C-alpha cells in the first residue's frame, strides 16, 4: 500500500492502540494481538522511545537490531508486580466498569462455552495498568454483566480495597469503532473518540449497556505521514493489520 493512500480503519486502530502507551515512560509494553503489537512498536519508534517490548527474560535491542541491555527474569517479575508494565489484552466480554471475561460463557459451574480460562488476567489487572483491544465491537462483547470476572474492573477493585487499587488502572479500550475510557465520576465506561466514519449512535447500538456519551465526541487522531510509512513499510509491510480489522 502506498504511503500516500488515505488511512484505513485498521490504521486508525493501530494509532489508537499506540496512544495507549503515551506518557508511560520506561515500562514493559505487553501487547496481545496483531493490532496492539503493531501499535506498541509504532509507539516505541515514535513518541515512546523508552518502552521495553518484552514479556520475559530478554536482550533489549535498538531499532537497528543492536543490543543495548539485558532484562533478567527476576527483574521482569519485579516490574510486573510493581506497576511497571502496561498490558493490552483482548476480551470475550467487557462490562461498564471494565470487568473482563476470557474464561467461559454462561454459568461457570456449567458453562455453555469454554474459552481460554482466567489465565493471567487477575494478576495483570491488579498489578499493572491494563487496556483492552476488541476487533469487533458488539453487544455480545460489551455486556451489562460479565459471566465471569477474569480481569478485574473498577467496581470489584474498589470493593477489594487498597491492596487491589494500588496499581489498578484501565487507561482505554480500543475497538474497530471507537476508543473508550473510564473518565467518569464512578469509573464507568465512556465514549472517548470515534474513528472517522463512525457515529455515536452506531457505538450505542453495538454496546449492551448505557454508555456515557459526551455532547461533543472528537474523532480518533489521524496517523501522520511518518507513522503511515512506518506502519506500511517497516512494522507491518505484509498488511496483517487489515486481516484483523475490515476497511
C-alpha positions in Angstrom: 0.0 0.0 0.0 1.3 3.4 -0.9 2.2 5.7 2.0 0.1 8.4 0.2 -3.1 6.3 0.4 -5.6 7.5 3.0 -5.6 5.7 6.4 -7.7 2.6 6.7 -9.8 1.8 9.7 -7.2 -0.7 10.8 -4.5 2.0 10.8 -6.7 4.3 12.9 -6.9 1.3 15.3 -3.2 0.9 15.3 -2.7 4.6 16.2 -5.3 4.4 18.9 -3.6 1.4 20.4 -0.2 3.2 20.2 -1.6 6.1 22.1 -2.3 3.7 25.0 1.4 3.8 25.9 1.8 7.6 25.6 3.5 9.2 28.6 4.0 5.8 30.3 7.8 6.3 30.4 10.1 3.3 30.9 7.7 0.4 31.3 7.2 -3.0 29.8 4.7 -3.0 26.9 2.9 -6.2 26.7 0.6 -6.1 23.6 -1.6 -9.2 22.9 -2.8 -9.4 19.3 -1.8 -8.1 15.9 -3.1 -4.6 16.1 -1.9 -3.9 19.7 1.5 -5.4 18.7 1.9 -3.0 15.7 0.7 -0.1 17.9 3.2 -0.8 20.6 6.0 -0.9 18.1 4.8 2.3 16.5 4.8 4.0 19.9 8.3 2.7 20.6 9.6 4.1 17.3 8.0 7.5 17.7 6.7 9.2 20.8 7.5 6.5 23.4 11.2 5.5 22.9 11.6 4.2 26.5 9.1 1.4 26.0 10.5 -2.1 26.6 8.7 -4.5 24.3 9.2 -7.8 26.0 7.3 -10.1 28.4 10.1 -12.1 29.9 13.9 -12.6 30.1 15.3 -10.9 27.0 18.0 -8.9 25.3 16.9 -5.4 24.8 17.7 -4.1 21.3 17.7 -0.8 19.5 15.6 -0.3 16.3 18.6 -1.2 14.2 18.9 -4.6 15.9 22.0 -4.0 18.0 21.7 -4.9 21.7 21.6 -2.2 24.4 20.8 -4.2 27.6 19.6 -7.4 29.2 16.4 -7.9 31.2 16.8 -10.8 33.6 13.7 -12.7 34.6 13.9 -11.7 38.2 13.9 -8.1 37.2 11.0 -8.7 34.9 8.9 -10.2 37.7 9.7 -7.2 39.9 8.5 -4.8 37.3 5.3 -6.8 36.6 4.2 -6.9 40.2 5.1 -3.2 40.8 3.0 -1.4 38.3 5.8 -1.1 35.7 4.1 -3.0 32.9 1.2 -1.9 30.7 -0.7 -4.8 29.2 -3.2 -4.6 26.3 -5.4 -7.7 26.4 -8.3 -9.0 24.4 -11.8 -9.7 25.9 -14.6 -12.0 25.2 -16.8 -9.9 27.4 -16.4 -6.4 29.0 -18.9 -4.6 31.2 -19.4 -1.0 32.1 -16.8 -1.0 34.9 -14.1 -2.8 32.8 -14.5 -6.3 34.2 -13.2 -8.6 31.6 -14.2 -12.2 30.8 -12.0 -14.6 28.8 -12.9 -17.8 30.7 -16.4 -19.0 29.8 -19.9 -18.0 28.6 -22.8 -18.9 30.9 -22.7 -20.2 34.4 -19.1 -21.0 35.3 -20.2 -24.2 37.1 -21.8 -25.5 33.8 -20.7 -23.1 31.0 -22.4 -23.0 27.6 -19.0 -22.3 26.1 -15.5 -22.8 27.5 -12.9 -20.1 26.5 -9.3 -19.5 27.3 -9.6 -19.6 31.1 -8.8 -16.9 33.6 -5.0 -17.3 32.9 -3.0 -14.2 34.0 -5.9 -11.7 33.8 -6.3 -11.1 37.6 -2.6 -10.6 38.1 -2.4 -8.3 35.1 -5.2 -6.1 36.1 -4.3 -5.8 39.8 -0.6 -5.3 39.4 -0.2 -3.0 36.4 -2.3 -0.9 34.0 -4.3 -3.0 31.6 -6.0 -1.7 28.4 -8.1 -3.8 26.0 -8.4 -4.4 22.3 -11.7 -5.5 20.8 -11.6 -6.1 17.0 -15.4 -6.4 16.6 -17.5 -4.1 18.8 -20.8 -5.8 19.5 -23.4 -6.3 22.3 -22.0 -9.9 22.7 -18.7 -8.4 23.9 -20.0 -5.2 25.7 -22.4 -6.7 28.2 -24.2 -5.4 31.3 -22.5 -8.0 33.5 -19.7 -10.4 32.6 -20.4 -14.1 33.1 -17.2 -14.5 35.0 -14.6 -11.9 36.1 -11.2 -12.7 34.7 -9.8 -9.2 34.5 -10.8 -7.0 37.5 -12.8 -3.9 36.8 -13.0 -0.6 38.8 -16.0 -1.7 40.9 -14.5 -5.0 42.0 -11.1 -3.5 42.6 -12.7 -0.8 44.8 -14.6 -3.4 46.8 -11.4 -5.4 47.4 -9.7 -2.4 49.0 -6.4 -0.5 48.8 -4.3 -3.6 48.0 -6.3 -4.1 44.8 -6.4 -0.5 43.7 -2.8 0.4 44.3 -1.7 -0.3 40.7 -5.1 -1.0 39.1 -5.9 1.2 36.1 -7.7 0.7 32.8 -6.5 3.5 30.6 -8.5 2.7 27.5 -10.4 0.2 25.4 -9.9 0.4 21.6 -12.3 -1.2 19.2 -12.9 -1.2 15.5 -15.4 1.6 16.0 -14.0 3.9 18.7 -11.9 4.5 21.8 -13.5 4.1 25.2 -12.2 5.1 28.7 -13.4 5.3 32.3 -13.1 9.1 32.8 -16.4 9.4 34.7 -17.1 10.0 38.4 -18.0 6.3 39.0 -15.3 4.9 36.6 -18.0 3.6 34.2 -17.3 3.3 30.5 -17.3 6.5 28.4 -17.1 7.1 24.7 -13.8 9.0 24.2 -13.2 9.2 20.5 -14.9 7.9 17.3 -13.0 6.5 14.4 -13.7 8.5 11.2 -16.9 7.4 9.5 -18.4 6.0 12.7 -21.3 7.7 14.6 -22.1 7.7 18.3 -25.4 6.0 17.6 -23.5 3.1 15.9 -21.5 2.7 19.1 -24.6 2.9 21.3 -26.3 0.2 19.2 -23.2 -2.0 19.4 -23.0 -1.7 23.2 -25.1 -3.8 25.5 -25.4 -1.2 28.3 -26.0 2.5 28.6 -22.7 4.1 27.7 -21.7 7.6 28.8 -21.6 9.7 25.6 -20.4 13.3 25.9 -22.2 16.0 23.9 -19.2 16.5 21.6 -17.1 13.4 20.9 -13.9 14.0 19.0 -12.5 11.8 16.2 -9.5 9.5 16.8 -6.5 11.4 15.6 -5.1 10.8 12.1 -1.9 8.9 11.6 0.9 11.2 10.5 2.6 10.6 7.1 5.6 9.4 9.0 3.5 7.0 11.1 1.8 5.6 8.0 5.2 5.0 6.4 6.4 3.1 9.5 3.2 1.0 9.7 3.1 0.2 6.0 6.8 -0.2 5.1 8.6 -1.1 8.3 6.4 -2.6 11.0 3.7 -4.3 9.0 4.7 -4.5 5.3 2.6 -7.7 4.9 -0.6 -5.9 5.9 -1.5 -8.2 8.7 -3.4 -5.3 10.4 -6.1 -5.4 7.6 -6.9 -9.0 8.3 -7.9 -8.2 11.9 -10.0 -5.1 11.1 -12.0 -4.6 7.9 -12.0 -1.4 5.8 
